[in-house]
C-alpha cells in the first residue's frame, strides 16, 4: 500500500514541472505579492519582493492568472512555456474596484448608492479600543463622538443626522460578515431594547464592538442612502455599517507581527474649568459669607476655620485622580491559501490604561477563517471570532452620558471636593474619617478607586458557517448561518469602610447578561447577460432572512461584608437582597430581493424590495414593505466625453430614492401588559404597567439622494458630492398623555422628522513624483435636523429633558431660561422674561422658559488629512472638526457662584462681580444664592473645535538585502500621536468640547491623548 | 472519481433539502410571536380572589415610591414648616422646599402628581374588576382599594389645591375613576374631591372585614395573609376619615370617627421606655400598639437609598443628614421627655451651631424604613382637637394629655383654657408628629402665617428665614408643567 502511494507520488512528480518569471509594472518596477494562480487546479503562489515567482504545475494546467492590488488582472495560456514574464497595467481604479454592499459585493462603477469604504489600513494599530471610535472623520455623513473617556465605552455614531426620536433607535445597524449583530451597550440591559427589567448601573458604558480587534478587519462599508440600505429594510433606516473581516489570500503563508506601545495622558482642562486651589477658594468662601451678611465676622472666621482656613492643606485633586496610563497592543496573523483551501488566523492583545484612576481595559482576540472549495461548485467557509474584554470602570452612571454626581466618581469628586480636604492622614494612609476633618459627605476618590471593584468581563463570539453553491453559470445559492454569543459578567464591590456601602458593611453586586442571536440567510444570486455583445446584464438577488435573539440576565446583591477589602466576592457577605433572573426575546423575518441592471457599466439601474416582520409589532401590523430605486450614469465612459478625459478623467452621476423601517423599541412595548415584580410585605404583586398599542407598526424613513463623483487630471483630484433628504414618517415615540391616566405615555407612530444636508469628499494628490507624494483627504458634512410634525404637541425629548420637541425645530433644541448676564450695578444675575429678550428680570421665578436658539447637533463636521511620503518615510496628520453645536455643563450649578459655596469651584469664579461697574458674566459671589446658574442657557457653551486627531511618522525598510538577511518580507516602524492638539472657540468653556451625541457633560471620565511607537514585521 | 462527484452532488441535494425544510418551519407565525416572561395581558389581571390579592399587593407597593409616601410627603410636612431647615452643607435635595422657591417645572410636584395618579390607576383596576363580592376576602380587598383611593385623593388635593375651608368651590384635582388613555380632565372642585374621598372611605369602611392581628385564608390557593400594619384595616379607615374631617373643619364627624377608633379599636400608645426602640423597629406589627398603618419595605423590596433616614441621618447609619431640626423644636422637649431620644445634637462640617439631627428613622443602610402613615397618637390628638372645637375642653385636655404624659411621664399635663387649649394641642401635635410630615398641614389647614427657618448661627439661632402666609404661592404645588403640556385646559394654580 505504502509502496503504491510512493509510486503514485513519483509518477505525479514526473509529470509536474516548474514555471518561473517576473512580474513588473508599466514603469519596470517589480510587483511584490502579486497573486499567481493556475486556473484549472487553483494552485497558487505569490511574487517575491523582486517580483519573481516560481510555481509547480501539473499536466492539466492550461491557464495562468496574475492579479495584484491596483492592477488589471491578466492571464496567459501556458502551453509549453517555462518562463512567463508579465508587465501588468494599472487598473482604472474607478472601474474595477469592488465594494461590499448589502448581502454581497458590487463593482463600484455600477453602484447607484451613496457608499463609503474605509480600508482596513486606516483601522490598524490605532491606540483606540473599538472600531467605531476610528470612524470619526473617516466618512462624510458619519458622525462619531465619545461622551466619556472610559476605555471600552460606547461611541455615539449617527449617519446623516438623527433619524429617530429615541437615542438607541437612531444608531446605525452593524452587520459583521453578513450578520445583523446586537451592537452598542449590551450591559445593564441597554441597547437591545429590553423593557421593564430596569437598568442597573455597574459599568457606565460598555461597547460590544470593543471585543472586535480592528486589525482583523479587512474593510468597513458605510451605507448611507436608501438604495444602499433599503435591502436591510427592517433596521437600516439610520444607516448600515458593514464590517468585513479579513479572509485568507491565495499564495504561500504570510506572517505578520505588529507591536505598539506608548502612553496616555489626559487632555488638560481649559483654564476656566480647572478647580480653584486653597487660597483662592477660601477667599471666595469668605467673600460669599460677607456678601450674605448674616454672620458676624467671628462667625465667618469660625466657618473659614471649619473649612480648613488654617490647616495649610492645599490639595490638587485633579492631579490626584489623573495619571499617565500605558498603552500596548500586539497582533499576529497568518494568511495563505493553496489550491482549494484558504485560511486566515490571528491573535491580538490590547491594553489601555485610562488616564483616570481605576479605569483600564484589556482585550484578547482570536480569529480563524477558513474556506474550502469542496468542488468547483461548492465552497464551504467558516469563521470564528472571539474577543474577551476586561474593563475596569470609574464609578459613574450608566447610559448615554456616562458620568453623574456619584460621590465616588473621581471626575466629579475632583471638582466637588474642597482643596482644603486632605486625602491623606499624617501617617500617609488614606483619610476616610467621616468627621469634619475628613470626608463627611463626598468620598475620598483615592480610597474608593483603590478598594472598590467595578469591572466588566465581556466575551463575544461571532461564528459564521456558510455554504456557496454554483448551481449553473451565473446562478449561485448561498446559505449563511451567523451566530453572536455575547456575555457580560459585571461585578461591583463597594468596600465596607468608606463610600456608598460603608453603612451596610460593604455591598457586592453581580450581574450576568447574555445575548444569543442567530441570523440565517438563504440567498440566490443570478447574473444574467441580457445582451452579451452590448455588455447589458442584470444581477439579481432573492433571499430570506430570519433573526432571533434571546437575552438573559441575572442579578445578585449582597451586603454585610467582613472588614477586609480583599474579600470582595459577594459570597463573603451576609445578607442577600437581590437574586433574580429575567429573559427577553425578539425575532425578525424578511424576504428580500434586488436587481442591478447595467449597460456597458455606463447606465446602471437598481431596484430593491424587502418585506419584513418583527415580533416588536402587533399581529395586525407586523409586516412592512420597503423598496428603493436608484440610477447612475458613468458619463465619462461616453464617446462624446473622450476629448474631455485629459481634464475630467471620471464623471458619474447618481440618484436614488427609497424607504426603510425602524423597529428599535423595547421588545414588548406594543403589548398592553399587567406586569409583576411589584412586591410588598414579602408577597408578589402585579400592576397594569404598560398601555401598549395594538396598532403599532414600523417607523418609516424615506430618503432621496443625489450624488456626483468627479475626478480631474487622471484622477489626481477626486471629488464626491451628495445631497440628501431623509423624511422620518410615523416615528416611534412615546406619546405623552395626561398623567391623570396613571401613565406618562404610550408608544405610538407619531411625529415626523426631516434631516437634510450635503456631504463633500475631496481626495487630492497635489504632488506625485517618483520620490515624493502629497495626498490630501478632506470631507465635510452639513446636516439640518427638523421635527416636522408632532400631532400630540410639544413634549420633552425622550433622550433628555433639556431638549423639547417642537415642530419646526431640531430634535436637540435646548429649552431653558435665557441668561441675560450680570447687572454691572449690583452684580445680580439677570434672565430674560421671554424669548423676545427685550426685558430682563433679576428673579429667576419670573424668567421665562423658551427655546434659546441653540442646538446640540452640529451644523458641520468633517476631517482634513494629509499624507506626505518621501521615499520610504511617510508623515501623516489628520484633523477632525466640528462646528455649530452647543454643549451643556450639567453640573455647573455646583461649581459656579456662591451656591454650594462649600464645594470645590471652577477657576472662572475669580471673575465674579465685586464692585459697581464691573462687567463680567459671573454674578456677585453670595453664599447660598441658588438661582444664579442652574437652568439657563448660561450652562451652554460653544462646542466648536478642531482636533489634531492623528499624527504619524513612519519608516519602511525597502532594502531587499537587509530584509533578506533578516529573513523578512517587510519591516516598518512608526511613531504616532493621537489627540495631541485641540482648538476651541469659547473662552469660557469648562471642559473638553467633545461630549457625545447629546452634548451633555455629566462629569464622565475625561478624554485622553496618546503617544505610541510601533513596529510592523512581515515574514 | 465519477462516483465521488456523484456522492458529493447527492450530499448537496440532501443539504439543500434540509435547508429548505428548516427554512420552511421558521416561517411559522409563532416565530414572530414573542411573549414577555414578566407580564400577562392586562385583561386577565383580576379574575378571582387570589389574583385580586396580587393586584392589591401591587397597589400597596406603589405607595412606596420615594416621591410619594416613601419620603417626599413626610419631608414636605416638616421642611416646608417651622420644624426644620436644610443644612448649609447639603446634597442638593429639596432645596426648593427649604427656599420656598419652586416653579412649575420643579421635579417634586411633578413626581408626586405622577405617582399619585399611577397609584389611583392601580386602585381603579381593582375597584372596577367586577369581581362579585362572594366572600369576606373579596370584600376586604375591595375595602383596601377604596380606602387607598380615598387616602391618595386626600393627599393629592391638599398638595395641589387650597385648604378646604373657605375654598370649597375652587379647583381641586381631576377625579379619575376608570382608565382611559385619551382623557384630558379639568380640575374638579375641592368640595367634589372631598365628597369623593368621603365616599371612598365610607364605602371602604362598610366593606372592611378584617381587623389587625387576624388571618385571611384564600380558599382557592390555600395561601394565608397575616393582617398586619402594612395593610389597611377597619379602624385605619376610621382614622383616615377623622383626618379628612379634621381638614374639612367638620369637627363633629371627626370626633365620631376618632372616638370609634379610641373606644372600639383596641389600640394603645407604646410604653415610654419603648419609644426609641419602637422607631428603630423595621417590621410591620400585628399588635395594636401605636402603629395603625405603615408603608413597609424590606431587604428585597425597597426604594433603595431614597429613604427618610438617607436625608435625616448622617453617616454611618444614614447618609446625608441634610435636614436639621431647629433648636427651638429640640428645646420644646423636656429633658424627661422620651422623644428627646429621637434627636442627636451633634456637630456638622460647615454648619454653625449645633446640628440637631433627626434619628426617628435611624437605618438607611438596608432600606428598611417603614413609613408610618396612620398612628394612634394622631387619632388621639385629632380627637382632642375635635373635642376642643365642639366645646369640650375637658376631653380635649384629657386626650392631649394622654399623649403628652405618655411621652414625658414627669409632665403634669396641659392645664390651659380657652383658645390656649388649641395651641396646646397644636404644640403637642408638633412635638409628637415631628418629622412624620404633619406640621405643614396643621399650619396650612388653619391658614396660619409662620416663619420658615433657613439657616442658623453659631448659637443655633435662626438667622435666615422666610415668612410664609396663606398667600405664599408655594403653599400649594404648581400643576406640573408636563401635565399642562398635554392637558392644556387644566387650570394652573395662582402664581405659577
Interface residues (C-beta under 8 A of the other chain):
Chain A: X195 X196 X197 X294 X295 X296 X298 X299 X302 X303 X306 X307 X374 X375 X377 X378 X434 X435 X436 X440 X441 X467 X469 X477 X479 X500 X501 X502 X503 X504 X505 X520 X522 X544 X546 X548 X559 X575 X577 X578 X582 X583 X584 X585 X586 X587 X589 X613 X614 X615 X619 X622 X667 X668 X671 X672 X673 X674 X675 X676 X677 X678 X679 X680 X681 X682 X683 X684 X685 X686 X687 X688 X689 X690 X691 X692 X736 X737 X738 X739 X740 X741 X742 X743 X744 X746 X792 X793 X794 X795 X796 X844 X845 X849 X894 X900 X902 X927 X928 X930 X931 X935
Chain B: X5 X8 X12 X15 X16 X19 X23 X26 X27 X31 X32 X33 X34 X35 X36 X37 X38 X39 X40 X41 X42 X43 X44 X45 X51 X53 X54 X55 X56 X57 X58 X59 X60 X61 X62 X64 X88 X89 X91 X92 X95 X99 X101 X103 X105 X113 X114 X117 X118 X119 X120 X121 X122 X124 X125 X174 X176 X179 X180 X181 X182 X183 X184 X185 X225 X228 X230 X231 X284 X296 X298 X299 X300 X301 X305 X314 X315 X316 X317 X318 X319 X320 X347 X348 X349 X350 X352 X364 X365 X366 X455 X457 X458 X463 X464 X480 X482 X483 X485 X486 X487 X488
